[in-house]
Amino acid sequence: MRFAEEMRKANRDLTFAGVIVVAPGEADAVVSAEQKTLLDALHLRKIDLADRVLVVNPGGYIGESTRREVVYARAGGKPVSFTEPFDQ
């Protein structure tokens, strides 16, 4: 997972600020195509549970999966914010 350490830091900071964090899952090794499909679907369900979405995007980078998740979150009426400026 890209930016794992930055996401862990955001998770810690938000948790200690009293925010319940529903974060993406992490894997210790490369995942199979089937596992990736499962994790992608699970992440969308986590977005459904969230009140808002924070995208951790050092340097303004947004990958294909994250773009899809941002579109999904916004379609569901979830506010989306970014840790770095992002041209949409």
C-alpha positions as a Markdown table, in Angstrom:
| # | Residue | x | y | z |
|---|---|---|---|---|
| 1 | Met | 0.0 | 0.0 | 0.0 |
| 2 | Arg | 1.4 | 3.4 | -1.0 |
| 3 | Phe | 1.8 | 5.9 | 1.8 |
| 4 | Ala | 1.2 | 3.4 | 4.5 |
| 5 | Glu | 3.3 | 5.2 | 7.1 |
| 6 | Glu | 1.5 | 8.5 | 6.3 |
| 7 | Met | -1.8 | 6.8 | 6.7 |
| 8 | Arg | -0.8 | 5.3 | 10.0 |
| 9 | Lys | 0.2 | 8.7 | 11.3 |
| 10 | Ala | -3.1 | 10.3 | 10.1 |
| 11 | Asn | -4.9 | 7.4 | 11.9 |
| 12 | Arg | -3.0 | 8.0 | 15.1 |
| 13 | Asp | -3.5 | 11.8 | 15.0 |
| 14 | Leu | -7.3 | 11.5 | 14.3 |
| 15 | Thr | -7.7 | 8.7 | 16.9 |
| 16 | Phe | -6.0 | 10.9 | 19.6 |
| 17 | Ala | -8.2 | 13.8 | 18.5 |
| 18 | Gly | -11.3 | 11.6 | 19.4 |
| 19 | Val | -12.2 | 10.6 | 15.9 |
| 20 | Ile | -13.3 | 7.0 | 15.1 |
| 21 | Val | -11.1 | 6.0 | 12.1 |
| 22 | Val | -12.2 | 3.3 | 9.6 |
| 23 | Ala | -9.0 | 2.8 | 7.6 |
| 24 | Pro | -8.0 | 0.7 | 4.6 |
| 25 | Gly | -6.7 | -2.8 | 5.4 |
| 26 | Glu | -3.0 | -3.6 | 5.0 |
| 27 | Ala | -1.2 | -6.6 | 3.7 |
| 28 | Asp | 2.3 | -7.8 | 4.6 |
| 29 | Ala | 2.9 | -9.3 | 1.2 |
| 30 | Val | 1.8 | -8.8 | -2.4 |
| 31 | Val | -1.9 | -9.7 | -2.7 |
| 32 | Ser | -3.5 | -11.8 | -5.4 |
| 33 | Ala | -6.0 | -10.5 | -7.9 |
| 34 | Glu | -8.8 | -12.2 | -6.0 |
| 35 | Gln | -7.6 | -10.6 | -2.7 |
| 36 | Lys | -7.3 | -7.2 | -4.4 |
| 37 | Thr | -10.9 | -7.5 | -5.6 |
| 38 | Leu | -12.1 | -8.4 | -2.1 |
| 39 | Leu | -10.1 | -5.6 | -0.5 |
| 40 | Asp | -11.5 | -3.0 | -3.0 |
| 41 | Ala | -15.1 | -4.1 | -2.3 |
| 42 | Leu | -14.4 | -4.1 | 1.5 |
| 43 | His | -12.9 | -0.6 | 1.3 |
| 44 | Leu | -16.1 | 0.7 | -0.5 |
| 45 | Arg | -18.2 | -0.8 | 2.4 |
| 46 | Lys | -15.9 | 1.1 | 4.8 |
| 47 | Ile | -16.6 | 4.3 | 2.9 |
| 48 | Asp | -20.3 | 3.5 | 3.4 |
| 49 | Leu | -19.8 | 3.5 | 7.1 |
| 50 | Ala | -17.8 | 6.7 | 7.2 |
| 51 | Asp | -19.1 | 10.2 | 8.0 |
| 52 | Arg | -16.4 | 11.7 | 5.8 |
| 53 | Val | -13.3 | 10.6 | 3.9 |
| 54 | Leu | -9.8 | 11.9 | 4.3 |
| 55 | Val | -7.4 | 11.1 | 1.4 |
| 56 | Val | -3.8 | 10.9 | 2.4 |
| 57 | Asn | -2.0 | 12.1 | -0.7 |
| 58 | Pro | 1.6 | 13.2 | -0.1 |
| 59 | Gly | 2.8 | 15.3 | -3.0 |
| 60 | Gly | -0.7 | 15.5 | -4.3 |
| 61 | Tyr | -0.6 | 12.0 | -5.8 |
| 62 | Ile | -3.9 | 10.2 | -6.3 |
| 63 | Gly | -3.9 | 6.7 | -7.8 |
| 64 | Glu | -6.5 | 5.0 | -9.9 |
| 65 | Ser | -8.1 | 3.1 | -6.9 |
| 66 | Thr | -8.2 | 6.2 | -4.8 |
| 67 | Arg | -9.8 | 8.2 | -7.7 |
| 68 | Arg | -12.5 | 5.6 | -7.9 |
| 69 | Glu | -13.1 | 5.7 | -4.1 |
| 70 | Val | -13.3 | 9.5 | -4.1 |
| 71 | Val | -16.0 | 9.3 | -6.9 |
| 72 | Tyr | -17.8 | 6.6 | -4.9 |
| 73 | Ala | -17.7 | 8.6 | -1.7 |
| 74 | Arg | -18.9 | 11.8 | -3.3 |
| 75 | Ala | -21.7 | 9.9 | -5.1 |
| 76 | Gly | -22.8 | 8.7 | -1.6 |
| 77 | Gly | -22.8 | 12.3 | -0.3 |
| 78 | Lys | -19.6 | 11.9 | 1.8 |
| 79 | Pro | -17.4 | 14.9 | 2.3 |
| 80 | Val | -13.9 | 14.3 | 0.9 |
| 81 | Ser | -10.8 | 16.1 | 2.0 |
| 82 | Phe | -7.1 | 15.7 | 1.2 |
| 83 | Thr | -4.0 | 16.0 | 3.2 |
| 84 | Glu | -2.3 | 17.8 | 0.3 |
| 85 | Pro | -3.7 | 20.1 | -2.4 |
| 86 | Phe | -5.2 | 18.1 | -5.3 |
| 87 | Asp | -6.4 | 19.4 | -8.6 |
| 88 | Gln | -9.7 | 17.7 | -9.3 |
